[in-house]
Amino acid sequence: MRLDGKNAVVTGAAQGIGRAVCERFAIEGANVIAVDLNEEEGIKTSEIIREKGGSCSFFKANIGDLSDVESAIDECENKFGDLNIIVNNAGIVRAAMVHKMKEADWDNVINVHLKGTWNGIHAASKRMIPQKAGRIINVTSGAGLRGTIGQINYSSAKMGIVGATKSAARELGRYGITVNCISPAAITPMTETIRTDERFEKTYLDRISLGRWGEAEEIAAGFLFLASDESSYVTGIVLRVDGGMGM
């Protein structure tokens, strides 16, 4: 029960890593607001957790809209009390080569990943500063840290999240708020193409030292560490839970 009595907001909670993080947080005693635009799957996340005895409510929101993010945190405070943890995980992919990419696909990916992360940091920090405590956890990727072909929008947003994490960590440390980032490599709907398409499968798998993609539940353990008191002296880092892909 490492998060006993803590209150958390997790975005991108309808599937994959987001759902696994919600489940792990709830198992460890947290009250969770599961946030997503996908209402059907988001409700399913909350139902799965409650069936196991955990505390979770779904909240539909577009994390690219600051007012929606503020409302999600309001929901957390109204239901459970002070916000202790926010996980800015929601994301989309709109792949295309740079010369073929549509402006709308650039804008949408930047809005969800980078602006969505800023929205979460901004909204959460205003609540956490008076408390002089809090955990903010963002999500980058190998594509952001080294670049990738056909995803300049995604890579740009994910590297921007690293910069936002480090800047926020410097600003908010004086208030006892930690800001960290996780770089995962997991079996999720977002990685399905590069995991299963024969054009990419071997290339990407060869980069992983452990020789396999991680399960979402394994990635969630990294989020738990950064959300818990065990990481009280850790801020401004990128924790690579990627089986050695980042080496």
N, C-alpha and C positions, 0 to 999 in steps of 0.2 A: 504493500500500500504506500508506495513512494510519493503518490500525489494525493494522499488522503485529504479531502476537504478543499482541494484546489479547484478553481473554475477555469475552463479552457474553451477557446473558440478555435475551430479547425476548419479551414476552407478547403475546397476540393474534396469534400468528404463523401461523395457518392460512390466512389470506387477506389481500387488500387491502394496506393500508399495512404491517401487521406482516410479511407475507411479503416485501414489497419491501425493508423495512429489513434483514431477515435476509440477503437476497441481496446487498444493497449492502455490508453490513458484512463478509460473507464474501469478496466480491470484493476488498475493501480489506485483507484479511489477518487478520480476526478469527476466533476460534473462537466459534461461536454455539450457544447452547441455545435452541431454538425452543419456546416454551411455549404450550399451548392445551388446551382441553377437547375440541376436535374432533380426535380421534386420527387419523382417516383423512387429513384435509387437512393436519394438522400433520406427519405422516410424509411427505406429499407435498412439503411445503416443504423438509424436510431432504434428501430424495432429489434434488430439483431442484438444490439447492446442491452436493451431493456430485458429481452428474453433471458439474457445471461445474468441479470441482476444488477446491471450497471445503470448509471444516470446519464441520459442523453436525450436531447431534443433537436429536431431538425429546424433549420431556418433557411428559407429560400432567399438568395441574394446574388446579385451580380457584383463580383468583387472588383470589377473595373469602375464601379460607381461608388464614390466615397460615402454618399448618404446611405447606401445599402450596407456598407461595412459598419458605419456608425450604428445603424439599426440592429445589426447582428450583435454588436457588443452591448447595446442597450438591452437586448433580449437576454443575454447572459447575466447582466447585472440585475435585471428585474426578476429572473427566475432563481438565480443562485447566489448573487452577491458580487463582490469585487472581482474584476478580471485579473487573473494571475498569469495566464499563459495564452499566447496567440500563435498559431501555426499558419503561416501564409504559404499554402501549398497549391492552390488552384492553378490550373494551366490548360492551354490548348496548343495544338500543333497545326500549322498551315504551311506545309513544305512546298518549296519550289526553288529552282535555281534562281540566282540573283537577277538575271536579265529577264526572267519570265515571271517573277513574283509581282502580284498585283499590290497596289498601294494599300488596298483595304486589308489584305492579308498581313502586311507589315504592321499597320495600325492596330488591328485586332489582337495580334500576339503581344505587341508591346503593351497594349492597354491591359490585357489580362495579367500577364506575368509581371511586368515592371511597375506599371501604375498600380496594379492590384496589390503588389507587395508594399509599395509606398503607402497606399491607403491603409493597409493593415498596421504598418509601423506608426503612421501618423495618428490614427484613431486610438490605437492601444496605448501609445506613449502618453497621451493626454490623460488617460485614466490611471496609468501606472505611476506617473511622476509624483502625484500627491501621496501615493502609498509608499513611495521610496522602495519599490520592489516590483519585479516582474520578469517574465521570460518571453522573449520574442524569437521565434524560430522561422527562418526563411528557407527556401529551397532553390538551389542552383542545379547544374548538371555538368557532365563531362563536355557536352556541346558548348556550354558557356565558358568553361575553363580552357579549352584548347581550340575551339572552333569546330565546325563540321560542314560538310557539303550539303547544299540544298535546304539549309535552315538558318539563313543569316538573320532572320527576324527572331527566331527562338534563341540562337546563340547570343545575339546582342542583348536581348532581355535578360538572359540568365547570367551573363557577365555583369550586367548592370546591377543585378541583385546582389552580387558579391560586393560591389562598391557601396551600395546602399547599406548592406549589413555592417561593413567596417565603419562607415561614417556614423551610422546610428549608434554603434557600440561606443564610439568615442564620445558622442554627445550625451548618451544616457547613462553611462557608467557611474557618473557622480550621484545618480539617483538610485543606485542599487539595481538597475535594470540591465540584464544581460541580453545581447543580441547576437545570435549565431546563425549559421547556415549549414545545411546538409546537402551533399552531392551524392545521390543514390544511383544504383544500377540494379533495377528490379524488374520482375515479371509484372507488368502492368499493361492496361490497354494502350497507353501512350508509346510503349516500346514494342508493341506487337509486330510492326512492320520490320524493324531491324532485327528482331529475334526470329522471325519466321520466313522472311523473304530470302530465297537462296542467293540473291545478289549481295546481301549484306550480312547474313547470319554468321558465317565463319569469320569474316573480318572483325566484327564486333566481339564475338565470343573469344577470339584469340587475344584480345586486349585485356581480358579479365584473368588475372593470375590464378584465381581459384577454379577457373574453367567452367563456371556456371553463372547464370543470372541469379540474383538474390530473390528471396521471397519477400513480399510486402511486409510480412510480420518481422523479418530480420531487420528491415530498414526502420521499422517503428521503434525498435530497441534504441536506435541512435537518437530519435526524437525524445524518447523517455529520459535518456541520460541528460540531454540539454534542458529538459523541462523540470528536472528534479533538483533537489538540494545537493546532489552529488556533483553538480557542475557549477556550484556557487562561485567559483573563482575562474570560470571559463567564459570569455566573451570575445567577439570579433573574429571567430575562427570559421573555417570551412571544414566540417567533419565529413570525410569521404567514406561513406558506407557503400562501397562499390566493388568489393572483392578484389581490389588491387588494380582496377581499370585505370586509376589516375596516376599510377607510378610511372 
